Amino acid sequence: MLRLLLTMLLVMTVTTMAVAETVSITLPQDKVALAPGPGADAAQTQCALCHSLDYITMQPKGPAAQWQNVVTKMIKVFGAPLSDADARAIVGYLATHYAP
């Protein structure tokens, strides 16, 4: 009886895998252009790995400490895969171009 149940489970699993299809979606193009300057490339590529660049431009403008806190949160809370060098470049860029 156990052998029959295991065989049926295996057949159902293989059948389900054969029927499953790959679904692809096309995301809209990001229409936001960040201000040019040192660190813009790091911000553009690294930040866009996880979210739209709108998240940067919609944030309240703030001093370096604010941007340091935001970048630290992205790394520690959300797991952003940033090197220390990229994190420093992004904080410097944001503090320069998105400050009050």
Secondary structure as a PSIPRED ss2 file (coil, helix, strand):
# PSIPRED VFORMAT (PSIPRED V4.0)

   1 M C   1.000  0.000  0.000
   2 L H   0.000  1.000  0.000
   3 R H   0.000  1.000  0.000
   4 L H   0.000  1.000  0.000
   5 L H   0.000  1.000  0.000
   6 L H   0.000  1.000  0.000
   7 T H   0.000  1.000  0.000
   8 M H   0.000  1.000  0.000
   9 L H   0.000  1.000  0.000
  10 L H   0.000  1.000  0.000
  11 V H   0.000  1.000  0.000
  12 M H   0.000  1.000  0.000
  13 T H   0.000  1.000  0.000
  14 V H   0.000  1.000  0.000
  15 T H   0.000  1.000  0.000
  16 T H   0.000  1.000  0.000
  17 M H   0.000  1.000  0.000
  18 A H   0.000  1.000  0.000
  19 V H   0.000  1.000  0.000
  20 A C   1.000  0.000  0.000
  21 E C   1.000  0.000  0.000
  22 T C   1.000  0.000  0.000
  23 V C   1.000  0.000  0.000
  24 S C   1.000  0.000  0.000
  25 I C   1.000  0.000  0.000
  26 T C   1.000  0.000  0.000
  27 L C   1.000  0.000  0.000
  28 P C   1.000  0.000  0.000
  29 Q C   1.000  0.000  0.000
  30 D C   1.000  0.000  0.000
  31 K C   1.000  0.000  0.000
  32 V C   1.000  0.000  0.000
  33 A C   1.000  0.000  0.000
  34 L C   1.000  0.000  0.000
  35 A C   1.000  0.000  0.000
  36 P C   1.000  0.000  0.000
  37 G C   1.000  0.000  0.000
  38 P C   1.000  0.000  0.000
  39 G C   1.000  0.000  0.000
  40 A H   0.000  1.000  0.000
  41 D H   0.000  1.000  0.000
  42 A H   0.000  1.000  0.000
  43 A H   0.000  1.000  0.000
  44 Q H   0.000  1.000  0.000
  45 T H   0.000  1.000  0.000
  46 Q H   0.000  1.000  0.000
  47 C H   0.000  1.000  0.000
  48 A C   1.000  0.000  0.000
  49 L C   1.000  0.000  0.000
  50 C C   1.000  0.000  0.000
  51 H C   1.000  0.000  0.000
  52 S C   1.000  0.000  0.000
  53 L C   1.000  0.000  0.000
  54 D H   0.000  1.000  0.000
  55 Y H   0.000  1.000  0.000
  56 I H   0.000  1.000  0.000
  57 T H   0.000  1.000  0.000
  58 M C   1.000  0.000  0.000
  59 Q C   1.000  0.000  0.000
  60 P C   1.000  0.000  0.000
  61 K C   1.000  0.000  0.000
  62 G C   1.000  0.000  0.000
  63 P C   1.000  0.000  0.000
  64 A H   0.000  1.000  0.000
  65 A H   0.000  1.000  0.000
  66 Q H   0.000  1.000  0.000
  67 W H   0.000  1.000  0.000
  68 Q H   0.000  1.000  0.000
  69 N H   0.000  1.000  0.000
  70 V H   0.000  1.000  0.000
  71 V H   0.000  1.000  0.000
  72 T H   0.000  1.000  0.000
  73 K H   0.000  1.000  0.000
  74 M H   0.000  1.000  0.000
  75 I H   0.000  1.000  0.000
  76 K H   0.000  1.000  0.000
  77 V C   1.000  0.000  0.000
  78 F C   1.000  0.000  0.000
  79 G C   1.000  0.000  0.000
  80 A C   1.000  0.000  0.000
  81 P C   1.000  0.000  0.000
  82 L C   1.000  0.000  0.000
  83 S C   1.000  0.000  0.000
  84 D H   0.000  1.000  0.000
  85 A H   0.000  1.000  0.000
  86 D H   0.000  1.000  0.000
  87 A H   0.000  1.000  0.000
  88 R H   0.000  1.000  0.000
  89 A H   0.000  1.000  0.000
  90 I H   0.000  1.000  0.000
  91 V H   0.000  1.000  0.000
  92 G H   0.000  1.000  0.000
  93 Y H   0.000  1.000  0.000
  94 L H   0.000  1.000  0.000
  95 A H   0.000  1.000  0.000
  96 T H   0.000  1.000  0.000
  97 H H   0.000  1.000  0.000
  98 Y C   1.000  0.000  0.000
  99 A C   1.000  0.000  0.000
 100 P C   1.000  0.000  0.000
